[in-house]
């Protein structure tokens, strides 16, 4: 009897161990999805939005505005050249893995042949490098390169890296081709994916060089292109590598079809538009409604040499707006911020300047399922917000923020009356010169709006006129792009025009946008200066969301809280791309719904080379 009991006990123990083993499985896979399974199977041949048989050859010419004085996009110093992006695959640098742009957030092997993780213990991730991965000088990409790149970005790179990878506690090369990242806990499910976006630099190339100098020394990478020529501040040309190690990978099949990619810089967008019609560059994604409606009657459009298309997309539009710098005393009163919003007559401006084509933006996650729904919060979103009752405005529980509206006739009297009442309540009384002055501090209600694009002037001037009617003095200053970015990085502005883009799968980057810890770190993207413990807490929960459904609910809750702060005056958006291109170009039949990917997936027609 005793032996029988012992055998049963041993069997139960064995089965328990099997159960634990089944639950805690280490996965080694060529792909990973944020939630659920990746769209593409392990043996996929190519992405759906490429032409795997696209011809190679020709030159793609692209317009850029402003100037550049650096080829290092990873640091704050200098203005990096177009094409030198610092996150994900670029012309010059490969990342550990590459994202597909026809699903919310999945990564596929690039420099890393596989990603390794524990299904139960999410406190670490490892990447196993592809043994074929080579730098442009033929040397192999090693785990030491990965370790060096990560540590260098954290120590010397832009503050973005510290925010994005803030939960990493250790990075180590466990073999020449395996690198392991350890996290402070197992809550940040997105961290494995965002680490896979890390661009990798060659340690041996940078030894003895000043990484923080922001020089024009031509860098070396492992990517599909190398810098061929550059004319400081005015042009840069990349040449496709015939010996690119990763050209036959499934994630790269049908991509990188141009022999050369050349960026030419223009002083401003108006001059660039003239250059486009003169065949100085090959395509244009038009951001100005008036130009799209009136300027494209040029001969090459009329005779068919230029194709003009509107392509629908599902790309989250984020938020474009007049943003307040709430570090400034005049913008610390919520009533003042709300009042100024009444002076922006979007409906009239939309008819006058955009032919009624724009939609008013009323969400930080516009044009996506992440946007807060109309009406009062309900269900899971309400449950999330209830935890913060008393710490957030009461109207978050009763309604959804919508910007002030007008009848579009150009004389928003009712809105201006509302604005004046709020300013009175805030203690700003009209002075002798017609400009309001705070009755206690004596501070004038005056500020400056900055932006690098002169096209916005026609939208801003009516806004300034309405502000003057309510006793507010404001002016608009157009800066060159470098000066504008320097002032934004140092928070040296009152109000600015800014676009804060969003992805289909928000996560760690939200810290850099809104977290209290980033508000005083120059170079962070918390330009507004938000310091709100509720927002901080929701961000952390969003980052650790266990599934896509909970991620959506938390993002909708975050959207409502951000909107309730009245940190900005929303602009507008459209849900399609306005693309014009010279007919030497062709593109895949199916395009990504997140990006047109022109430089990556289009090609020159064989008879047009």
Phi, psi and omega in degrees: 000315180298319179296321180297317179298318180296322179294319179296317179299317179297321180294316179298316179298318179298316180295323178297318179296322177298319180296315178299316180298320181293325182284321183255084184250134175274122182259137172235110190221152176280359181208164178205143177245149178298314177222136181077206182254149175300153180294319188264135179290166182300331183258025181295152185264323180194165177288154183287340184257027173236165169254106185296342180255018181301136179290150177261146175138174175078178181237134172259123180254129185234143178266140172230157178246152179094232182200179173211152179218019182208152172246019179245101182276359189268356184236166179285327185292133175086170178246106186291151179290151176301143180092353181256054182292158188249000180226128183081181182291135177236186177300320189260323188248138169268150173258173180300316177222168182233142182278146169265144187251035170227030173203161188303306181196094174226145182240144183231151188304134174228260173298323176271121178291324178216156172249141187235129181205162180260129182294340182256317183259102183264028182268010178201163172209149178230151178237131178256114187290148175290123182297343179275349185295127183226148169284169182296339177270006176093350179284149183288148172281129185240167176298328177297326176298319180294313180300313181298317181299311182298310182296323179292318178298318181293318185278323189237353185276180177302151180303341178308319185296319179295326178286314186291322183247029186296339183268003177277127180258335182201143172230134185213145174272110180272349173198173180300338183236012180230130179234138184239134176250131177251142185248162182290337174202187182253027185266334188271084185293334182283340190300324178299320181287318182290332173294327180292344177278355185298122173288138184250135181247154180279117180301317184294332180287323187272347180300129181086357179254155178272102184298331184269010187281335182065042186274177176260016174297133184289122183277170176240139178225194177243008187278185188286346183230161170234155174290121181267306180216157173209149174238103191315122175085347186235331179198154174212138182236132176253140180247133179291137181274122174292334183260021181299123187297329188258017187294337182258005176295146180305322182291341182254351183300130179083004180249169177058059187268346182270135176295324179224148171233119185241130175254125173249136183265139178239152183297317178208176187290329179295317178294323179297321180298317177298321178297325179297313181291341177269011177064039177269341172210172201258335179211163182212126170264108190279125181256358183246117184298320181297317178298318180298324184278330190238334189271347186266035173261020180291155182308316182293340174281317182296323184266005172090001178288334174248128176265136181240120185225150168245118186245118179295147177216171177239028182285128174303132186269351180062217184223121167253136188193167160281113181259141176273145166264096188283005168289337180284134183305321184293341182256010180276346176270119182300323180299323177295316181296319179295318183300315182296331178296332178291343183275351180267110182266084183296316186301316179293314182297322180299318179291320185286320191249343184231011177055031177071017186273343184271153171254141179289133178278132178222028179207147174284351182230046186301148176064038178206167178285359180273347183288141177302138182283159180297155176082193180286152178293150180213172175058223185296324179298318178297319178301317180297315183289329181302330180298337185250013180301134184094342179253350178232159181304143182298329184290349174300331184270353185244339184206174175246136181303135169224139180294155176302143180243158176230176178275000176078010181272351176094008179224077188280065186300315183298317179295320181292327176295318176300320181296315182295322178298316180295321180292324175300314181296332179279357177093012179263114181251149183290127180274182183296329181269009179089355180261136183290145179227138180290130187294339180258315185270341183076009182281130178287145178272081184220143181200172182240141174253132180239151176193153179271355187251113180294343180300330182289349186303319182292333176282326186281322185301315176297326176298315178297322179297317178292323177299319180298325180295334181257012174087026180245130178260119179221150175225161183243127179238126176268122180252158171290153188306322181293316179295319178300312183293324178298319180289325177292317181298328181262007180058033181265067180203161174265299177227145180219157171269123186215144173250127178247096184289157179226156177260176177285349182221077182297149182194241188302328183294343179296332176300316183292330180284315195230349189289143180303321184296340183262353187296331182250010178263109181298137182096349175284169180263012171276065184297325185292326182093031183290132173225094184221114182299333177293314178297318177304316184291318179295321178301315181296323177291323178297316181298328183258018181303132185283343182204171182298320182300313180292325176301316180297315181298315181294323179292321176296322177294316177300318179303314181297319181291318177299315180297323182293341180282348181049051183276356186198171174246107187297148175264243192208173178201167170227157182253035176208158175267138171259105186241131172235138181209147176292143190286009169288341183268151173222163183218163179300153178298322178252124177256155174299144178277000180251334180204143176287343174048048186296311182293335184269322193240348178277177181205169175270130178302140187300326181275003180248001185299000000 
